[in-house]
């Protein structure tokens, strides 16, 4: 859900793991990693957990470095280079966060990792594969012939159809002036309740919003050694989503089924009806009635996505599926 999808790795992973655990029938977590070594990642996750609870991280933060850098250095000083070096790579970091969240469950799931191969995350160089960021850049520059060869045929067919209907090749720049307006009209209190806002950071945003003429310029004005651009971008998007720190720090209260197939998918849903510890929904209307705050963030995410598309379409519940309750009752 958008509440956790827009969060830093720790809360992103916690949301995912808690939803899987809530199904009541998931036995194993599988994810990609640059390492590909489950044993090393498990050891690193334990090292990170212990380092985070040590006073060393707080001491290092006082030097002005980012939290991620302070945590890595704490792991290096306490547990050595092998654990700390895993924190250089984005997929390793996310795998470690999955493992930390999993360790906190009453009944932890097994863990399996698949080694990432080919182009690195955010790489602008294609090997046998290309990174998602490189593909987005190629499509934005109308170089679809180059991009298409890196996409598997079934996925390419779906993506090409979306391109033809103006539902792909989204560009957040289409919202730039709306974002600047939202920041210029925001109150300090509205920013203070956002995830990732601390230490008066809201004042830097409000000051920059009065002077900046572009979003990139605003972010550069706010950025310091302590606050990375990725953190600042998350703050901006959480403001647009209406997401709050309280929502991000909560546990997912539901499972929303987006789609399923008629074989293993339907069987899994049958199991979940008996085993799930969280309520299962398929429609936004249901979520709006029972979980209005979470549903509101979901809907805003859909509207913002729509406005980033080349062609603005009628906003409908997305994606739209046959009610699963009817399917599994047959």
N, C-alpha and C positions, 0 to 999 in steps of 0.2 A: 504493500500500500504506500501511497505517496508520503504519508507521515514518516515512514522509515526509509523509503527510497531516497529521500532528500537529506538524510542524516549522515554524519561521519561514519567511518567503517565500523566502529564499535557498536553503535546503535543500529546501523543497517544490518549487521550480522545478527545482533540479538533479536531484532524483529523477525528475520528469516527463520532462525533456529526455533524461536518460540512458536511460530506458526506451524513448522514441521512437527514439533513435539505435540502441539494441540491436535494434530490429526489422530494421534493415538495408535497409529499403525505403521509409522515410519521407523525403520530399524537402523538406517545408515544415512549419514550425510556424505555427499560427494561434491567436490569442488575442484576447480583448476588451481594450479600453483606453478610458479617457476621452478620450485625445488623438485616437486614430484616425489618427495620422500616423506611419507606420513609420520614416521618415527621422529624425524628431525623437527617437523612442524609441531608435533605434540610436545616435545621437549621445549621448543621455543615458546609455545603458548604458556606453559607453566612458568618459564623464566620471566616472560612479560608480566604475567599476573603478579608474581612476587615482587618484581621491580616496581610495578605501579603502586604497590602498597608500602614501598620503602620511602624514607625521607629524602633519598637522593634525587628523585625526580623534582621535588619542590625546590631543592637547592639549585639544581641545574636551570630551572625555569627563571630563577632570579637573575641569571646571566643574560636574559633577553631572547633566548632561542625558543623555537616552537615546541609545543608539547611533544610532537612526534620525534623531534631531534633529542629532546631531553630523555624521553623514554628509551630510545635506541642507545644513547650513551650510558644510561643507567644499566641496561641489560648488558652492555659491553663490559662495564666496570665490574659487575657482579658475577656474570655468567660466561664472559668471554666472547671472542669474535664469532664463533660458529653460529650462536643464537642471534647475535646482533646483526650479522650480515644478512640474515633472512628478511630483516625489516627494511631492506633497500628496495624490495620489489613489490609492486602493488597487489598482485595476486597472492603472494605469500602473506602479506599483511592481512588480507581479507580472510584467508584460510586460518590464520592464527586467531582472528577475532571470532570466526565460527567456532573454533575449538574452545576458546575462553567461554563463550556463551553456552556451549554444549556442556562444559564441565560444571556449570552452575545449575544444571537440571537435576531433578530428583532421580531421573533415570536417563543418564546420558546415552546418546546413540553412538553406534560405531562410526568410524571415520575412514574415508577413502579419498585419495587425491589423484588427479590426472595431470601429468606434467604438460604445461603449456609449451607448444612448439611453434616454430615459425616466427613471425614478426612480434616484437615486444609490444607491450601496452603503449599506445600513443606514438608508436614508431611511424616515421614518414618514409621508411624504406620497406618495400615489399620483398618477401622471400617466396616461399611456396604459398604463404598466406599474407594478407594485409591486415593491418590494425583497423578497428572500427573508425578511429579518428581519421586515418588516411582515406578510407572509403568515403566518409562524409565529405572530406575536402575535395576528392575527385568528382563526386556528384555535384557539389556546389559550383565547381569550375566547368561543368558540362562535359566532363571527360568520362562519360558512362562506359564507353568501349573499353577503357583501361580498367575501370572498376568492376565491370560485369564478370570478367574472367576469374575474379577471386571469390565469387559468390556461388555456392552450390546451386545446381539447376532448379530444384523445387523452390528454394528460397528466392531465387532470382525471378521466377515467374510471378510470385506474390509481390515482390518488391517493385517489379516493373509495372504491374497493374496499379499499385499504390502511387507510383510516380505519375502515371498517365492521368490519374484522378486527383492529383494535387494533394495527396495525403502522405507524401514522403518528402525527403530532402528539406526537413524543417530547418528554420534559421531563427535562433533567438534574437538576432538583430532586429527582426520585425517588431519586437516589443520594446526596443531600447528607449524610445521617448516615453512610453507608458511607464516603464520602470523608473526613469528619472522623475517623472511627475509623482509617482507613488512615494519615492524617497523625499521629494521636496515637500510633500504635504503630510508626511508621517510625523507623529509626536514622539518624544523620547520614550514614553511608556510603551508605545506600539513596538519599538525596536528592542526595548529591554526584555520583553517576554519571548524573544526569538531564540531558537537554539544557536549556540556558538557566540552569543553576545555576552561580553564580560568586561570588567575593568574600564567602563566608560566608553567602550568602542562605539556605542550608539552616537555619541557626540561627534566622533570623527566622521561618521556617515552623514550626519545632518549638516555639518559644516561643509563637507565636500559637495553635497547635493546642491548647495546654493551657487557653487562656482563651476562645477563640471559641465561640459558640453557634450560628453559622450559617456557611456558606461565604462569603457576601458579607462578613460581619464579619471573617472570617479574612483574606480578600484585602485588605480595607481596612487591617488591622493590618500586613500585610506590605508593602503598596505604599509606594513612595517616589517622588521625582521621577525617579529613575534607572530604576525598575522599573515598567513599565506593567501595567495589569490584564490585557491580552491575553497578555503574557509569563507572568504569574503563573498564569493559567488553563491555559496550555499545560503548565506545570510540573506542575500538579495532575493533568491528564489523562494526561500521560506517566507519572506515578507509578502511576496506576490501570491503564494499559496495560502496565506493566512495560517501557517503552521506555527505552533508554539513549543517552547521548551517542555512544558508539562505534557503535551501530547507525545513528543518524541521520546521522553523518558518513561512513558507508560508502556505496558505490555500489550501486544495486539489482542483486542477483545473478540475477534471473529476471524473466520476463514472465508474468503470470497472466492468462489470457483469461477474462473474466467472461461474455461473450455475443457472438454474431455472427449476421448474417443469412445466408441461403442463397445470396446473389448475390455482392455485392462483399466481404462479410465472409469468405466461404469462399475466395474467390480470394486475398484478402490473406493468409490463413493458409497457403495453398499457397506463396505467395512467401516468407513468413517461414520456412517449413521449410528453405528453401535459403539465405536471406540473413541470418537472425537471428544475432547474436553472443552472445545470451543464451539459456539454455534456456527453453522455453515449457511452461507447465503449465496445467491446468484445475482440478485438484482440490487440496483442502487436504491430503489424505492424502499426496500426492506431496511437497508442500512440507514437511510435518512430517518426512518421512524425510530430505530433503536439506538443508533450511534451517530447522531447528527453532526457532531464536531468532526469526526473522522470522515464521514461522507462528504462534508463540505470541502475538505482538503482534496478529496478524490475528484470532486466535480470541478474545482478550480484548476486542477492539473489537466483535466480534459479540455477545458476552455482555453487554457494557455497553450496547450499543444495545438489546438485547432487554429489559434491565431498565429502560430509560428509556421504553419503550413503554407505552401505557395498559393493554395486556393482555400478560402474560408468556406467551410461547409456548415450545414445545419448540425448543431451539436446534439448528438444522441448518446444514449448509454453505450459505452465503447469498451470492449467489444460486446456484441449482442449475441446471445446464445439462447437455445431452447431451454426453458426451465428444467434443471436437472432433476427436481423432485418428481416431475411427471415422467421423465425418462426411466428412472430407476424403480418407479412403482409399477411399470408395465411388466 
